[in-house]
Amino acid sequence: MNKKGGIYMRETLENLKTRRSCRSYKPEQIKEGELQQILEAGTYAPTGMGMQSPVMVVLQDPEEIRELSKMNAEIMGVSSDPFYGAPTVIVVLADKNRGTYVEDGSLVMGNLMNAAHAMGLGSCWIHRAKEEFESPKGKELLKKWGLGENYAGIGHCILGYEAEPPKEAKPRKEGYIIRR
């Protein structure tokens, strides 16, 4: 491995090892340049046969985020904000006509969160998107966004500036890797 490649790999591994889910955000909106770089990282996630089944819907309007948060909270059976006050929500959906749509969308989510961390932003994967977009309200949103009912919710990537430092990583479990 060349010296330059080793430096990049160490930096990449450090980012992967230190990224944590953020559940406390400052109210200020992230910068447009930061958002564009994170979205670009999402577009370069691997997809089955390169078919690019996912789409990302960016929400930054507080009212739209509140509406989606309320839908998510109802599915979860709570009244609190499942988006933790994050000022940006990226909804990742994928075309169910592709056999790898869940994996494709999951890889997009991973790229979004890792890119956010590399830029010093907090992120978290919020579940229940599948149930949201199977509901009548969710199907209305898909239509409003110009998407057909063939799109399934994969997850919500919430983004923002962290209001408090992330926790330390838990120790890695025994038997995580099995070599044969």
C-alpha positions, -999 to 999 in steps of 0.1 A, spaced: 0 0 0 14 34 -9 19 61 18 -10 82 5 -34 53 4 -25 44 40 -33 79 52 -67 79 36 -75 45 50 -66 55 85 -88 86 82 -117 65 67 -114 39 95 -113 66 121 -145 82 107 -162 48 106 -151 39 142 -161 73 157 -195 79 140 -224 77 165 -261 83 163 -270 118 174 -302 124 193 -298 160 202 -295 188 176 -289 225 176 -318 244 159 -296 261 132 -299 247 97 -269 230 81 -251 248 53 -262 242 17 -226 232 7 -226 206 35 -259 192 24 -248 189 -12 -217 169 -3 -237 146 19 -263 141 -9 -235 134 -34 -222 107 -11 -256 92 -11 -258 91 -49 -225 71 -50 -237 43 -28 -235 9 -44 -267 -5 -58 -277 -38 -73 -264 -40 -109 -259 -2 -107 -296 3 -112 -299 31 -86 -333 22 -72 -332 47 -43 -343 84 -43 -337 109 -15 -363 135 -6 -348 164 14 -370 181 39 -359 213 56 -392 231 60 -401 228 98 -438 222 91 -431 194 66 -407 178 91 -433 182 119 -459 164 98 -436 135 90 -424 133 126 -461 131 138 -467 102 114 -436 84 126 -445 90 163 -480 76 157 -466 44 142 -442 41 172 -470 49 197 -455 80 212 -461 117 212 -424 128 213 -404 138 183 -387 108 168 -365 132 147 -350 148 179 -354 183 166 -331 178 136 -334 206 111 -329 184 80 -345 151 72 -335 131 42 -362 105 34 -347 75 15 -371 56 -6 -364 29 -31 -383 14 -61 -398 -20 -51 -395 -32 -86 -358 -38 -80 -350 -70 -61 -322 -52 -41 -343 -21 -32 -339 -26 6 -301 -32 3 -297 -3 -21 -315 21 1 -297 9 32 -263 16 15 -275 51 7 -284 56 43 -249 44 54 -232 67 29 -253 97 41 -245 91 78 -208 84 73 -204 115 50 -222 136 76 -198 125 103 -168 131 82 -180 167 78 -186 171 115 -224 168 115 -246 146 136 -269 121 120 -292 92 129 -312 65 111 -348 68 120 -369 38 112 -406 33 104 -404 48 69 -417 16 54 -449 18 75 -452 56 69 -452 53 31 -476 23 31 -502 45 48 -527 66 29 -510 98 42 -476 84 31 -490 76 -4 -503 112 -6 -468 124 1 -453 101 -25 -477 116 -50 -470 152 -39 -433 145 -44 -439 131 -79 -432 95 -70 -454 65 -76 -467 40 -51 -439 16 -61 -415 34 -37 -410 19 -3 -397 38 27 -362 26 37 -353 52 64 -350 88 74 -315 102 78 -318 131 102 -290 157 101 -278 187 120 -252 201 143 -248 181 175 -261 198 206 -240 175 228 -210 153 222 -216 117 211 -211 88 235 -182 65 233 -185 34 213 -195 2 231 -168 -25 231 -170 -47 200 -186 -81 209 -166 -113 210 -171 -135 180 -179 -106 156 -155 -121 131 -152 -158 123 -122 -168 102 -122 -201 85 
